[in-house]
C-alpha cells in the first residue's frame, strides 16, 4: 500500500462507549480506576497498548483530556515511537506540545490552525514537525505522506468516534482491535467507537464496512480482547 497498515485500537464498554460521559471531564483513564468491578482488569488494556505499532495516531483533544497540558515534564522517560497528533482547535497548549516532545521520540502535529503553538516550538525541539493543511485535512494524502516522508509502515489509531468514522469510511482502517471492559455506560451523547453522520438512504449503506473475524480472547476480570480485519474496497 502507499500508506501505513493501520489498526484502530481502543478500550470500549460493552455498549460501545469510549468515554464515561459527554464532557471532557469524563474519561476512561480518569474514571475506570475508581469503579469496582472495572478497575481490577484495566491494567490489561495498558499492557496491550505497550505492544502497539511504532507509529501512533491520536487527536489533541484526547491528549488534553488525559492531562498533556498539565503533566510535569520533569523525569519523563522518552518512548522511541513516532506520535502523530491531529489538533486543529488547538486543544494542546504550548506546555502540552512540549510534554509530548519530551515523551515521544518524534512528534508530528497535523493542523489547519496557522497559530498552533507547535510552529514556534519547532525551533526549540528537533523532534517536533508540523504538517499543515488549509481548510480540511486530506487524510488519504496525510497517510501517504506519513509513509513516504516518515517511513511509517504500520500505525495504531486511537482517535475519537467522529474521526474514526471519517477514517473508516475513507477506507483508511485495516483492522480493529478492541478491549471490551465489563460495564455498560449508556448516554445518547456519550462518545462511541464510530460516530459521524447517520446513514439514511439505501446508497448510504455502501458506507458500512464489513468485518472478518480474526480472534477473541477472554482476559482476566471479565475483560475481552476482540480483533477483526476491515473489508475495504467493496
HUVENHU-V208428 format. One record per residue. PHI is phi in whole degrees, -180 to 180 (none if undefined). OMEGA is omega in whole degrees, -180 to 180 (NA if undefined). D_CENTER is the distance of its C-alpha to the mean C-alpha in Angstrom with 1 decimal. Layout:
phi=PHI omega=OMEGA d_center=D_CENTER
phi=PHI omega=OMEGA d_center=D_CENTER
//
This chain:
phi=none omega=177 d_center=21.1
phi=-92 omega=178 d_center=20.9
phi=-149 omega=178 d_center=17.1
phi=-67 omega=168 d_center=14.9
phi=-76 omega=-169 d_center=14.7
phi=-116 omega=176 d_center=11.2
phi=-126 omega=172 d_center=9.9
phi=-82 omega=-175 d_center=7.4
phi=-123 omega=-177 d_center=7.4
phi=-148 omega=170 d_center=7.4
phi=-97 omega=180 d_center=10.4
phi=-139 omega=171 d_center=12.6
phi=-80 omega=-179 d_center=16.2
phi=-62 omega=179 d_center=18.8
phi=-91 omega=170 d_center=18.9
phi=82 omega=179 d_center=15.3
phi=-79 omega=179 d_center=14.2
phi=-116 omega=175 d_center=10.9
phi=-152 omega=180 d_center=12.8
phi=-89 omega=179 d_center=16.5
phi=-171 omega=-173 d_center=17.6
phi=-103 omega=173 d_center=17.3
phi=-124 omega=-180 d_center=17.5
phi=-69 omega=176 d_center=15.4
phi=-73 omega=-179 d_center=17.9
phi=-97 omega=-176 d_center=16.7
phi=-162 omega=178 d_center=13.7
phi=-57 omega=-177 d_center=13.5
phi=-59 omega=-178 d_center=13.6
phi=-83 omega=-169 d_center=16.6
phi=-96 omega=-176 d_center=18.4
phi=-59 omega=179 d_center=18.2
phi=-63 omega=-179 d_center=20.2
phi=-107 omega=-176 d_center=23.0
phi=-110 omega=177 d_center=23.3
phi=-58 omega=-178 d_center=26.0
phi=91 omega=177 d_center=25.3
phi=-116 omega=-174 d_center=21.5
phi=-65 omega=-173 d_center=21.4
phi=-64 omega=-177 d_center=23.5
phi=-104 omega=-175 d_center=21.0
phi=-61 omega=-178 d_center=17.8
phi=-57 omega=-177 d_center=18.2
phi=-67 omega=176 d_center=17.7
phi=-63 omega=-179 d_center=14.0
phi=-68 omega=176 d_center=13.8
phi=-68 omega=176 d_center=16.3
phi=-66 omega=179 d_center=14.4
phi=-61 omega=180 d_center=11.4
phi=-69 omega=-177 d_center=14.1
phi=-101 omega=-177 d_center=14.9
phi=-78 omega=-170 d_center=11.8
phi=-69 omega=-180 d_center=12.3
phi=-71 omega=174 d_center=13.8
phi=-123 omega=-178 d_center=11.2
phi=-119 omega=-176 d_center=7.6
phi=-120 omega=-173 d_center=5.4
phi=-151 omega=179 d_center=3.7
phi=-110 omega=177 d_center=6.2
phi=-64 omega=179 d_center=9.5
phi=-62 omega=179 d_center=10.0
phi=-62 omega=-178 d_center=7.5
phi=-67 omega=176 d_center=9.3
phi=-66 omega=-180 d_center=12.5
phi=-63 omega=-178 d_center=12.4
phi=-92 omega=168 d_center=12.3
phi=101 omega=-178 d_center=15.2
phi=-58 omega=-177 d_center=14.5
phi=-76 omega=-177 d_center=17.4
phi=-123 omega=-179 d_center=19.8
phi=-63 omega=180 d_center=19.2
phi=-73 omega=178 d_center=22.1
phi=-83 omega=-178 d_center=22.0
phi=-61 omega=176 d_center=25.1
phi=64 omega=175 d_center=24.9
phi=-74 omega=178 d_center=21.2
phi=-91 omega=-175 d_center=21.1
phi=-74 omega=178 d_center=19.3
phi=-101 omega=-175 d_center=17.0
phi=-79 omega=176 d_center=17.8
phi=-128 omega=174 d_center=14.5
phi=-93 omega=-175 d_center=13.3
phi=-114 omega=-178 d_center=10.4
phi=-104 omega=-176 d_center=9.4
phi=-119 omega=174 d_center=8.7
phi=-90 omega=-173 d_center=9.5
phi=-152 omega=-177 d_center=11.9
phi=-95 omega=-166 d_center=15.0
phi=-56 omega=-1 d_center=16.6
phi=-90 omega=171 d_center=16.2
phi=-88 omega=179 d_center=14.5
phi=-86 omega=172 d_center=14.9
phi=-87 omega=-178 d_center=18.6
phi=-57 omega=180 d_center=20.5
phi=-63 omega=179 d_center=20.3
phi=-63 omega=177 d_center=16.5
phi=-65 omega=179 d_center=16.5
phi=-63 omega=178 d_center=19.3
phi=-59 omega=-180 d_center=17.6
phi=-67 omega=178 d_center=14.7
phi=-66 omega=177 d_center=17.4
phi=-75 omega=-173 d_center=19.3
phi=-84 omega=-174 d_center=16.6
phi=-120 omega=-177 d_center=15.3
phi=-61 omega=178 d_center=17.7
phi=-141 omega=179 d_center=16.5
phi=-117 omega=178 d_center=14.5
phi=-116 omega=179 d_center=14.0
phi=-102 omega=179 d_center=13.6
phi=-106 omega=-173 d_center=13.5
phi=-154 omega=170 d_center=15.5
phi=-102 omega=-176 d_center=18.3
phi=-90 omega=-178 d_center=19.7
phi=-69 omega=179 d_center=22.8
phi=-105 omega=-179 d_center=23.1
phi=-60 omega=-178 d_center=19.8
phi=-61 omega=180 d_center=20.8
phi=-64 omega=-179 d_center=19.2
phi=-60 omega=-178 d_center=22.2
phi=-71 omega=-178 d_center=24.8
phi=-76 omega=175 d_center=23.0
phi=-57 omega=-178 d_center=23.0
phi=-74 omega=-179 d_center=26.7
phi=-98 omega=-175 d_center=26.3
phi=-123 omega=-178 d_center=23.5
phi=-72 omega=-178 d_center=24.0
phi=-98 omega=176 d_center=20.4
phi=-103 omega=172 d_center=18.9
phi=-138 omega=-178 d_center=18.9
phi=-122 omega=172 d_center=18.1
phi=-109 omega=-176 d_center=17.6
phi=-91 omega=172 d_center=19.2
phi=-135 omega=176 d_center=19.5
phi=-99 omega=176 d_center=22.1
phi=78 omega=-179 d_center=21.6
phi=-130 omega=178 d_center=18.5
phi=-82 omega=174 d_center=16.0
phi=-88 omega=-172 d_center=17.1
phi=-70 omega=175 d_center=14.0
phi=-62 omega=177 d_center=16.4
phi=-65 omega=180 d_center=18.2
phi=-59 omega=-178 d_center=15.3
phi=-64 omega=176 d_center=14.2
phi=-64 omega=179 d_center=18.0
phi=-65 omega=179 d_center=18.3
phi=-64 omega=178 d_center=15.7
phi=-79 omega=-174 d_center=17.8
phi=-78 omega=-176 d_center=21.2
phi=-99 omega=-176 d_center=20.8
phi=-117 omega=178 d_center=18.4
phi=58 omega=180 d_center=19.3
phi=-83 omega=180 d_center=15.9
phi=-93 omega=179 d_center=17.0
phi=-135 omega=-176 d_center=14.0
phi=-143 omega=175 d_center=10.3
phi=-95 omega=-179 d_center=7.5
phi=-107 omega=178 d_center=4.4
phi=-134 omega=-178 d_center=1.7
phi=-97 omega=-178 d_center=2.7
phi=-86 omega=-173 d_center=6.2
phi=-60 omega=-180 d_center=9.2
phi=-65 omega=180 d_center=10.9
phi=-69 omega=176 d_center=8.7
phi=-56 omega=180 d_center=8.2
phi=-65 omega=179 d_center=12.0
phi=-60 omega=-177 d_center=12.6
phi=-68 omega=-179 d_center=11.1
phi=-64 omega=-177 d_center=12.8
phi=-73 omega=175 d_center=16.0
phi=-88 omega=179 d_center=16.2
phi=73 omega=-175 d_center=16.2
phi=-105 omega=176 d_center=13.4
phi=-114 omega=-175 d_center=11.8
phi=-98 omega=176 d_center=14.3
phi=-149 omega=-180 d_center=13.6
phi=-122 omega=176 d_center=11.9
phi=-127 omega=-178 d_center=12.0
phi=-119 omega=170 d_center=12.0
phi=-107 omega=-177 d_center=13.8
phi=-96 omega=176 d_center=16.0
phi=-83 omega=-176 d_center=17.4
phi=-80 omega=178 d_center=21.1
phi=-160 omega=173 d_center=21.2
phi=-118 omega=-175 d_center=21.4
phi=-96 omega=-179 d_center=19.9
phi=75 omega=-180 d_center=21.2
phi=99 omega=-175 d_center=21.3
phi=-66 omega=-179 d_center=21.3
phi=-101 omega=179 d_center=19.1
phi=-79 omega=-175 d_center=16.5
phi=-58 omega=177 d_center=13.0
phi=-118 omega=-175 d_center=12.7
phi=-57 omega=179 d_center=10.5
phi=-135 omega=-179 d_center=11.8
phi=-120 omega=-178 d_center=13.8
phi=78 omega=-180 d_center=15.4
phi=-67 omega=177 d_center=19.2
phi=-71 omega=178 d_center=21.2
phi=-81 omega=-177 d_center=23.3
phi=-128 omega=-173 d_center=27.0
phi=-105 omega=176 d_center=29.2
phi=-62 omega=178 d_center=30.1
phi=-62 omega=-180 d_center=28.6
phi=-63 omega=-177 d_center=25.2
phi=-64 omega=177 d_center=25.2
phi=-68 omega=179 d_center=24.4
phi=-82 omega=178 d_center=20.8
phi=-73 omega=180 d_center=20.4
phi=-102 omega=176 d_center=18.9
phi=-69 omega=-178 d_center=20.9
phi=-123 omega=174 d_center=19.6
phi=-114 omega=-177 d_center=21.6
phi=-63 omega=177 d_center=21.7
phi=-114 omega=-179 d_center=21.1
phi=-166 omega=172 d_center=21.4
phi=-142 omega=-177 d_center=21.3
phi=-139 omega=173 d_center=22.1
phi=-65 omega=177 d_center=23.3
phi=-107 omega=179 d_center=22.2
phi=-72 omega=175 d_center=24.2
phi=58 omega=173 d_center=24.7
phi=71 omega=173 d_center=23.9
phi=-82 omega=-177 d_center=20.3
phi=-140 omega=176 d_center=19.4
phi=-108 omega=-178 d_center=17.3
phi=-129 omega=-178 d_center=17.2
phi=-132 omega=178 d_center=16.4
phi=-132 omega=168 d_center=17.1
phi=-89 omega=178 d_center=17.6
phi=-90 omega=179 d_center=16.9
phi=-91 omega=180 d_center=20.2
phi=-98 omega=171 d_center=19.9
phi=82 omega=179 d_center=22.9
phi=-98 omega=NA d_center=25.1
//
